[in-house]
Amino acid sequence: MIHHVVGLFTHPDQEWQHIRGEKEESLGHLYLTHTLILAAVPAIAAYIGTTHLGWMIGDRTALVLTADNALWMALMSYAAMLGGVAVMGMFIHWMARTYDAKPSMPRCVAFATYTATPLFIGGLAALYPHLWLGMLVGSASICYTVYLLYVGLPTFMSVGREEGFLFASSVLAVGLVVLVAIIALTVIIWGLGVGPVYAG
C-alpha cells in the first residue's frame, strides 16, 4: 500500500498502471489493508490536534476540545470517510457499465481509495489545526485528487481518453454531492446537540 501512496505522488501515470496490473483483492481485504488505514490518518491527526493544540482562528485563543468529544467527532468523521469511499466505489462500479468497462466492486473501491489518497494524507494538517493551514492544504489536496481522478480513470478502467474524461467528470460530480451530503449531515447532527464541547 505504502509504495502505491508514494507512487501516486511521484509518478501517477505509471502507478495507476501498476495498480491496475495487480491481482484482485477481496473487498474485505482491501478495506482492512488500504481504506481503513488511509482513512484513519486524518481522524487520528484531528483528534491529536484538537485535544492538544486546539483550533486557531485568527488571533483568538485556541479552542481545545475535550478528549471524549474529540474522540467521538474523530470516530464520526472516520465513519463518514469510509462511507464516502464505499459510496464512490459503488457509483464507479455502476457507472462503468455505461462505458463498457467491467471492473469488479473491489477494484472500484480500490480506485476510489487511491484517488482519495491526497485527501487522506492532507489530513495530517489537522495535527496543527489552524484555519489558513487547513484551507491551504485542503485546497491543494482537492486539486491533486481531481488530477489523480482524471489521469487515473482512463488507465485503470481501460477506456479511451474522451470516455475517461466524461466518466471522471461524472465521478467528480457525484463526489461533490457526497461531500455536500456529509457536510449537511454534520450540520444536522450538530443541531441535535452533538456538537463540539470545549475544554475549560
C-alpha positions as CSV (number, residue, x, y, z in Angstrom):
1,M,0.0,0.0,0.0
2,I,2.7,2.5,1.0
3,H,4.6,2.2,-2.3
4,H,1.3,3.0,-4.1
5,V,0.8,6.1,-2.0
6,V,4.3,7.3,-2.7
7,G,4.0,6.4,-6.4
8,L,0.7,8.3,-6.8
9,F,2.6,11.4,-5.7
10,T,5.8,10.9,-7.7
11,H,4.7,9.2,-10.9
12,P,0.9,8.8,-11.0
13,D,0.7,7.6,-14.7
14,Q,3.0,4.6,-14.0
15,E,1.5,3.9,-10.6
16,W,-2.0,3.6,-12.0
17,Q,-0.8,1.0,-14.4
18,H,0.9,-0.9,-11.6
19,I,-2.3,-0.8,-9.5
20,R,-4.4,-1.9,-12.5
21,G,-2.0,-4.8,-13.1
22,E,-2.1,-6.2,-9.5
23,K,-4.1,-9.3,-8.7
24,E,-7.6,-8.6,-7.5
25,E,-8.3,-8.4,-3.7
26,S,-11.5,-9.2,-1.9
27,L,-13.4,-6.2,-0.7
28,G,-12.8,-7.1,3.0
29,H,-9.1,-7.5,2.5
30,L,-8.9,-4.2,0.5
31,Y,-10.8,-2.3,3.3
32,L,-8.6,-3.9,6.0
33,T,-5.3,-3.2,4.3
34,H,-5.9,0.0,2.5
35,T,-9.1,2.0,3.1
36,L,-9.2,1.6,6.9
37,I,-5.6,2.6,7.3
38,L,-5.6,5.6,4.9
39,A,-8.9,7.0,6.3
40,A,-7.6,6.8,9.8
41,V,-4.8,9.3,9.1
42,P,-7.0,12.5,9.2
43,A,-9.2,11.2,12.0
44,I,-6.2,10.5,14.3
45,A,-4.5,13.7,13.3
46,A,-7.6,15.7,14.0
47,Y,-8.0,14.0,17.4
48,I,-4.4,14.9,18.4
49,G,-4.6,18.4,17.1
50,T,-7.9,19.4,18.6
51,T,-7.1,18.0,22.1
52,H,-3.6,19.3,22.4
53,L,-3.3,22.5,20.3
54,G,-6.9,23.3,19.6
55,W,-8.5,25.2,16.6
56,M,-6.8,28.5,15.9
57,I,-8.8,31.1,14.1
58,G,-7.0,34.4,13.7
59,D,-5.7,35.9,16.9
60,R,-8.3,34.3,19.1
61,T,-7.5,31.8,21.9
62,A,-7.2,28.2,20.7
63,L,-10.4,26.2,21.0
64,V,-9.4,22.9,22.6
65,L,-11.9,20.0,22.5
66,T,-12.4,17.6,25.5
67,A,-10.9,14.2,24.9
68,D,-14.2,12.4,24.9
69,N,-15.8,14.9,22.5
70,A,-12.8,14.9,20.1
71,L,-12.8,11.0,20.1
72,W,-16.5,11.0,19.2
73,M,-16.0,13.5,16.4
74,A,-12.9,11.7,15.1
75,L,-14.9,8.4,15.0
76,M,-17.8,10.1,13.2
77,S,-15.5,11.6,10.6
78,Y,-13.7,8.3,10.2
79,A,-17.1,6.6,9.6
80,A,-18.1,9.3,7.1
81,M,-14.9,8.9,5.1
82,L,-15.3,5.1,5.0
83,G,-18.9,5.5,3.9
84,G,-17.9,8.1,1.3
85,V,-15.3,5.8,-0.2
86,A,-17.9,2.9,-0.3
87,V,-20.5,5.1,-2.0
88,M,-18.0,6.3,-4.6
89,G,-16.8,2.8,-5.3
90,M,-20.4,1.7,-5.8
91,F,-21.1,4.6,-8.1
92,I,-18.0,3.9,-10.2
93,H,-18.9,0.2,-10.4
94,W,-22.4,1.2,-11.6
95,M,-21.3,3.9,-14.0
96,A,-18.6,1.6,-15.6
97,R,-21.3,-0.3,-17.5
98,T,-22.1,2.9,-19.5
99,Y,-18.5,2.9,-20.8
100,D,-18.3,-0.9,-21.5
101,A,-15.9,-1.4,-18.6
102,K,-16.5,-4.3,-16.3
103,P,-14.4,-3.8,-13.2
104,S,-15.4,-5.7,-10.0
105,M,-16.7,-3.9,-7.0
106,P,-13.4,-4.3,-5.0
107,R,-11.4,-2.8,-7.9
108,C,-13.8,0.2,-8.0
109,V,-13.5,0.7,-4.2
110,A,-9.7,0.4,-4.6
111,F,-9.8,3.1,-7.3
112,A,-11.9,5.4,-5.0
113,T,-9.5,4.8,-2.1
114,Y,-6.4,5.5,-4.1
115,T,-7.9,8.6,-5.8
116,A,-8.8,10.0,-2.4
117,T,-5.2,9.4,-1.1
118,P,-4.3,13.1,-1.2
119,L,-7.3,14.0,0.9
120,F,-6.3,11.3,3.5
121,I,-2.7,12.4,3.6
122,G,-3.6,16.0,3.6
123,G,-5.5,15.3,6.8
124,L,-2.1,15.4,8.5
125,A,-2.5,19.1,8.5
126,A,-5.1,18.6,11.3
127,L,-2.2,18.0,13.7
128,Y,-1.8,21.8,13.7
129,P,-5.5,22.8,13.3
130,H,-5.1,26.4,12.0
131,L,-7.8,27.8,9.7
132,W,-5.4,29.0,7.0
133,L,-3.2,25.9,7.0
134,G,-6.3,23.7,6.7
135,M,-7.7,25.8,3.8
136,L,-4.3,25.8,2.0
137,V,-3.6,22.1,2.5
138,G,-7.3,21.2,1.8
139,S,-7.3,23.1,-1.4
140,A,-4.1,21.5,-2.6
141,S,-5.4,18.0,-1.7
142,I,-8.6,18.5,-3.5
143,C,-6.8,19.7,-6.6
144,Y,-4.4,16.8,-6.6
145,T,-7.3,14.3,-6.0
146,V,-9.1,15.7,-9.1
147,Y,-5.9,15.4,-11.1
148,L,-5.5,11.7,-10.0
149,L,-9.1,11.1,-11.0
150,Y,-8.7,12.5,-14.5
151,V,-5.3,10.9,-15.1
152,G,-6.1,7.5,-13.5
153,L,-9.6,6.7,-14.6
154,P,-8.9,6.1,-18.3
155,T,-5.8,3.9,-17.4
156,F,-7.5,2.0,-14.5
157,M,-10.8,1.3,-16.4
158,S,-9.1,0.8,-19.8
159,V,-11.3,3.3,-21.6
160,G,-10.4,6.0,-24.2
161,R,-9.3,9.5,-23.1
162,E,-12.6,11.1,-24.2
163,E,-14.7,8.5,-22.5
164,G,-12.4,8.7,-19.5
165,F,-12.9,12.5,-19.3
166,L,-16.7,12.1,-19.3
167,F,-16.5,9.2,-16.8
168,A,-14.2,11.2,-14.5
169,S,-16.4,14.3,-14.7
170,S,-19.4,12.2,-13.6
171,V,-17.4,10.7,-10.7
172,L,-16.3,14.2,-9.7
173,A,-19.9,15.5,-9.7
174,V,-21.1,12.6,-7.5
175,G,-18.1,13.1,-5.2
176,L,-19.2,16.7,-4.7
177,V,-22.7,15.6,-3.9
178,V,-21.4,13.1,-1.4
179,L,-19.2,15.8,0.2
180,V,-22.2,18.2,0.5
181,A,-24.3,15.4,1.9
182,I,-21.7,14.7,4.6
183,I,-21.5,18.4,5.5
184,A,-25.3,18.6,5.7
185,L,-25.5,15.5,7.9
186,T,-22.8,17.1,10.2
187,V,-24.8,20.3,10.5
188,I,-28.0,18.2,11.3
189,I,-26.1,16.2,14.0
190,W,-24.7,19.3,15.5
191,G,-28.2,20.8,15.5
192,L,-29.3,17.9,17.6
193,G,-26.8,18.9,20.3
194,V,-24.0,16.5,19.4
195,G,-21.5,19.3,18.5
196,P,-18.1,20.3,19.8
197,V,-17.5,20.5,23.5
198,Y,-14.6,22.7,24.5
199,A,-12.3,22.1,27.4
200,G,-12.1,24.5,30.3
